[in-house]
């Protein structure tokens, strides 16, 4: 990665904090100046602001049962046109319930080794993963599973979950915190689990994740009954996201 690309990745990581007004005055000036000439970062800022506005207006709803009823159809061929074209309000709510883990209204687990101490949306890698998962969910995971294709051009191995009770049904390429990543979606015990594979240096970049990996071997957070697990295995970093507790997700490690 070139020096210019590294600098852009660093600035991209600051956009979420900029949107929340958490940067110092000097950092804020640098980001504002960068936003004048960078369309990608302006789009990221707009997404962050739209998410914050939507969550401020939309009450938290218990969507888990409804989502479970849809899981078996996610990613499969649609026999009837429009069968899963929800109205805009319901689509936004369901996507948020599935993917916006840790952004609003939850309680972060504390006092356990390996668990998070701040909201995941404040960590750029997780912020981008949540946004990407939201987009994939809203599109009903349109890409079929192809491990060979998703691994082309990536400098880390692609290792799918190797369990008899998981069914891989979709894969795609994406970018998390400025780094290349692969997304894999599974059906598991009546829910959808999304796995992101990333370079090991990216997974270790956030200080709290790095500390948790050294101590407990994994990083975890849970809010509103939905969890995220981060760990390193088989030469790459892994994020697991699902409508399940971290304790349940650890069974997939």
C-alpha positions in Angstrom: 0.0 0.0 0.0 1.4 3.4 -1.0 2.0 6.2 1.5 -0.9 8.2 0.0 -3.2 5.2 0.3 -2.1 4.7 4.0 -2.8 8.4 4.7 -6.3 8.1 3.1 -7.1 5.0 5.1 -6.1 6.8 8.3 -8.4 9.8 7.4 -11.2 7.4 6.5 -11.0 5.9 9.9 -11.6 9.3 11.4 -14.8 10.1 9.5 -17.1 8.3 12.0 -15.6 10.1 14.9 -15.8 13.4 13.0 -19.5 12.8 12.4 -20.0 12.3 16.1 -18.0 15.4 17.0 -15.4 13.4 18.9 -12.3 14.7 17.2 -10.0 17.4 18.5 -10.1 20.8 16.8 -6.9 20.1 14.9 -8.1 16.7 13.8 -11.4 18.1 12.8 -9.7 20.7 10.6 -7.7 18.1 8.8 -10.7 15.9 8.1 -12.8 18.9 6.9 -10.0 19.9 4.5 -9.8 16.3 3.2 -13.6 16.1 2.7 -13.4 19.0 0.3 -11.6 16.8 -2.3 -12.5 13.2 -1.4 -15.9 12.0 -2.7 -15.5 8.6 -1.0 -15.1 10.1 2.5 -18.0 12.5 1.8 -20.1 9.4 1.0 -19.0 7.7 4.2 -19.8 10.8 6.2 -23.3 11.0 4.7 -23.9 7.3 5.5 -22.8 7.9 9.1 -25.1 10.9 9.4 -28.0 9.1 7.8 -27.6 6.2 10.2 -27.5 8.4 13.2 -30.6 10.3 12.1 -32.5 7.1 11.3 -31.7 5.6 14.6 -32.7 8.7 16.5 -36.1 8.5 14.9 -36.7 4.8 14.9 -37.5 3.1 18.2 -35.7 -0.2 19.0 -38.0 -3.1 18.1 -37.8 -6.7 18.9 -37.3 -8.0 15.4 -35.5 -11.2 16.2 -38.5 -13.5 15.8 -39.5 -11.9 12.5 -35.9 -12.1 11.2 -35.7 -15.8 12.1 -38.8 -16.6 10.0 -37.0 -15.0 7.0 -33.6 -16.6 7.5 -34.3 -19.7 5.5 -35.2 -17.6 2.5 -32.3 -15.2 2.6 -30.0 -15.6 -0.3 -32.2 -18.1 -2.1 -34.0 -17.7 -5.4 -37.2 -15.8 -5.1 -40.1 -17.7 -6.8 -42.4 -14.7 -6.8 -41.4 -11.2 -7.9 -41.7 -8.8 -5.0 -42.1 -11.6 -2.3 -39.3 -9.9 -0.2 -39.7 -6.3 -1.3 -40.8 -4.9 2.0 -41.9 -1.3 2.3 -39.2 1.2 3.0 -39.9 1.5 6.7 -39.9 -2.2 7.4 -36.8 -2.8 5.3 -34.9 -0.2 7.2 -36.0 -1.5 10.5 -35.1 -5.2 9.7 -31.8 -4.2 8.2 -30.9 -2.2 11.3 -32.0 -5.0 13.6 -29.8 -7.5 11.7 -26.7 -5.4 11.1 -26.5 -2.2 13.3 -25.0 -4.1 16.2 -24.0 -1.9 19.1 -25.0 1.5 17.7 -28.0 2.3 19.9 -29.7 1.4 23.1 -27.6 -1.5 24.2 -25.5 -2.5 27.2 -21.9 -3.4 26.5 -20.7 -6.5 28.4 -18.2 -5.5 31.0 -16.1 -7.4 33.5 -15.2 -10.3 31.3 -11.9 -10.9 29.6 -12.1 -10.4 25.9 -15.2 -8.2 26.0 -15.5 -4.7 24.7 -15.3 -1.5 26.7 -16.7 0.9 24.2 -19.4 0.8 21.5 -18.4 -1.0 18.4 -19.5 1.9 16.1 -16.6 3.9 17.5 -14.1 1.5 16.1 -13.6 2.1 12.3 -13.2 -1.6 11.4 -16.5 -2.6 13.2 -18.2 0.6 12.0 -17.5 -0.4 8.4 -18.4 -4.0 9.0 -21.8 -3.0 10.4 -22.5 -0.7 7.5 -21.4 -3.3 4.9 -23.5 -6.0 6.7 -26.5 -3.6 6.6 -26.1 -3.1 2.8 -25.8 -6.9 2.2 -28.8 -7.6 4.3 -30.9 -4.9 2.5 -30.0 -6.5 -0.8 -30.9 -10.0 0.5 -27.3 -11.2 0.0 -27.5 -11.3 -3.8 -24.2 -13.0 -4.5 -23.9 -16.7 -4.4 -21.1 -18.5 -2.5 -17.8 -18.7 -4.4 -14.8 -19.0 -2.2 -12.3 -19.1 -5.1 -13.6 -15.9 -6.7 -13.8 -14.0 -3.4 -10.2 -15.0 -2.6 -8.7 -13.8 -5.9 -6.3 -10.9 -5.3 -6.4 -11.0 -1.5 -3.2 -11.4 0.3 -4.6 -13.5 3.1 -6.2 -17.0 3.1 -10.0 -17.5 2.8 -11.1 -20.0 5.5 -14.8 -20.7 5.6 -16.3 -22.0 8.9 -15.9 -25.7 9.0 -18.9 -27.0 10.9 -21.6 -29.4 9.7 -24.4 -27.2 11.1 -23.4 -24.1 9.1 -24.5 -23.5 5.5 -22.5 -21.0 3.4 -24.8 -19.3 1.0 -23.2 -16.0 -0.1 -19.7 -14.5 -0.5 -18.5 -11.0 -1.6 -15.5 -8.6 -1.6 -15.6 -5.4 0.4 -13.4 -2.9 2.2 -13.1 -2.4 6.0 -11.3 0.6 7.4 -9.5 1.1 4.1 -8.3 -2.6 3.9 -9.5 -5.3 1.5 -11.9 -7.9 3.1 -14.1 -10.8 2.2 -17.7 -11.3 3.5 -19.2 -14.7 3.9 -22.8 -15.4 5.0 -24.1 -18.6 6.6 -27.3 -20.1 7.9 -26.7 -21.5 11.4 -29.3 -22.7 13.9 -32.1 -20.6 12.4 -30.1 -17.3 12.2 -27.7 -15.7 9.7 -24.1 -15.4 10.7 -21.9 -13.0 8.7 -18.1 -13.6 8.7 -15.6 -11.0 7.6 -12.0 -12.1 6.8 -9.4 -9.4 7.0 -5.6 -8.9 7.2 -4.3 -9.8 10.7 -2.7 -6.3 11.0 -6.2 -4.7 10.6 -7.8 -6.9 13.3 -5.0 -5.9 15.7 -5.1 -2.2 14.9 -7.6 -1.1 17.5 -5.9 -1.0 20.9 -8.7 -2.7 22.8 -8.9 -5.5 20.3 -5.2 -6.0 20.4 -5.2 -6.1 24.2 -8.1 -8.6 24.2 -6.4 -10.8 21.7 -3.3 -10.9 23.9 -5.2 -11.7 27.1 -8.3 -13.8 26.1 -7.5 -14.7 22.5 -10.7 -13.0 21.3 -12.6 -9.7 21.4 -16.4 -9.7 21.9 -19.3 -7.3 22.4 -23.0 -7.7 22.7 -26.0 -5.3 22.6 -29.7 -6.0 22.3 -29.0 -9.7 22.2 -26.8 -9.5 19.1 -23.1 -10.1 19.2 -19.7 -9.6 17.5 -16.6 -11.8 17.9 -13.1 -10.9 16.6 -10.1 -13.2 16.6 -7.1 -14.3 14.6 -6.8 -17.8 13.1 -5.3 -19.6 10.1 -3.3 -16.5 9.0 -6.1 -14.0 8.9 -8.4 -11.9 11.1 -12.0 -12.9 11.5 -15.1 -11.0 12.6 -18.3 -12.9 13.3 -21.6 -11.0 13.5 -25.1 -12.4 14.2 -28.3 -12.1 16.1 -26.8 -14.2 18.9 -24.8 -13.7 22.1 -21.0 -13.7 22.0 -21.0 -16.9 24.0 -23.0 -18.6 21.3 -20.8 -17.2 18.5 -17.7 -18.5 20.3 -18.8 -22.0 19.3 -17.9 -21.1 15.8 -14.4 -20.0 16.6 
